[in-house]
Amino acid sequence: MLLAVGLTAVAAVIDMQVKGSLGQIFQGAYVGGCVAAICLVRRRNLFGPIVQPPLVFAVVSVPALALFGPGGGGGLKGMLFNVALPLTSNFPTMGITTGVVLAIGIGRFFLQRDPEAKAVEKRPKRTEDKPRRPREDAPARSRPAGSREERARDAERKPRKPRPER
């Protein structure tokens, strides 16, 4: 996230100082930062860079236009036009970048295998009609009586040992 925001913010400041508007420097850095972020992130962290292009666009361009844009007066109405018009002219860049980043992210999700997935050995399913044979080398296990009622009856039949008094 910092890569895309940082690169775009630096380019926005440079573009506003040189041209007075958000132009090709801003657009190139914005596209490059968002694409680099989706390409460099780990597979398990793809969600953040996939959804970040519109957020980066809004977080960087609105303050850049408000701070470095022409302060032509007119109060709130003038500031609204000074910020809104450049945003609408750069909207296609944001839309295309979002689509490209989404395509790269979905492609990475499906084409790259998960490196943390463990190899699961596939065993044939046991069928209920075949009884399981115990292994010959396995030690015999003691099993409790079948139901709770049977275990309770067995416990009642056994004589209790008297507790030693202290």
N, C-alpha and C positions, 0 to 999 in steps of 0.2 A: 504494500500500500504506500509506503514511504517513497519508494522508487517513482511510482507514477505521480504522486502528489508533488514531490520535490522537484522532479524534472519539469513538470508542467508549470509549477509556480515560478521557477527561475525563468523559464521561457516566456511566461506571461508578463513578468516584470520587464524583461528585455524588450519584448515586443511593444509594450505600452510606452517605454522610454524612447524607443527608436521611431516607431510609427504613430503612436498615439491611439492605436486600436489593436485588438487581438487579430493577428493575421497568420501568415504561413509559419512563422517561427513557433507560435503557440500551438497551432494545429499539428505540426510535425512532432513537436515534443510530446504533445498529448497522446497522439497515436503511438508513438514510439515507447513512451513510458507505460501505457496500458498493455501493449503487446509484449513488452519485455517482462512486465510483472506476471502475466499469465504463463509465459514460457519458462520463467525461472523458479516459479513456486513449486513446492512438492505436490505430488498428486493428491494427497489427502487434504491439502489446503486449497483446493481449486475454487471453492465457493466465493471467497473474498474477492479475488481478482476478477471473477466472472461478473460480479455485480457492481464493481467499483467504477467503471467508466462514467456513468451519469453523475455519480457522487463526486468524483474528481473534477468533472467539468463544472459542477455547481459550486463546489467549495473553493475552487481556484479562480474561476472567471468572474464571479460576482464581486468578490472583494477587490480583485485587480481592476475591474472597471470602475468600481465605486471610489477607490483610492487614487488611481492614476489617470482616470478618464478625464475628459474635459469638464471643468466645473462651471459650465455655462450659466449658472444661476437657474432661476425658475423654480427653486424650491424642490419639493417632492416630485412634482410633475416632470421637471427637467431631469432630475436624477433617474426617474423611472425610464424616461426615453433614452438617456445616456447608457443605461445598463441593459434594458430590454432589447433594443434594436441590435446591438452587437451579439447578444445571446442568440437571437433568432437567426442571424446570418451564419453563426457557427453551429447551429443545430444539426445540419446534415453531417458534419464531421463527428459530432457526438453519436448520432444514430448509426453511422457506418462503423465507427470504432466499437460500439457496443455489440453490433452484429458479428464483427470479425473476432472479437475477444470471446464471445459466446461460442462461436464455431470452433475456435481453437480449444477452448476449455472442454467442450463436449467431445471433441475428437481425442483429446488427451485422456479423458475419462474412459472412453471405450477402447482406444487403441493401445494404451500402455497398461500392462498388467500391474496388479497391485504387488509391490515388492514385499509387503508385509504379510501377504496371504500365505498361510502354511499349506504345505502339500497335504491334502487329505487322502488317506488311502481308502480306496473303495473296497468294501467288503460285500460279499453277496448277502442279501437279506435272508434272515432265517425264516423258514416257513414253520407255521404252527404245528403242522402234522409230523414234523421230524423231531423226535426228542433229542436233546443235547446230551452227547456222551461226555462223561468226565474224562479228563486227561489221565493217563495212567501214572504219570510222574507227579501229578498235583496232590498235595496233602488233602486229606479228608477234612471237611469243615463241619463243625457242629451247627445245626440250625435250630432255632427255637420252634416250639410247637406252632401249629398252623394258625389258629385264630386267637384273638384276645381272650375269649371265653375259655378256651382250652388251657392257655397259660395261667389264667386266674384259678381254674380248678386244680391244676398241678401245684400251684403255689399253696393252695389251701390244704392239700393232702400231705405236703411235706411237713414234718414236725419242725417247729421253731426251736432254735437253740436259745437257752436262757442267756440273757445278757449278764456279764459280770458286773457286780456292784462295786462302786468306788467309794 
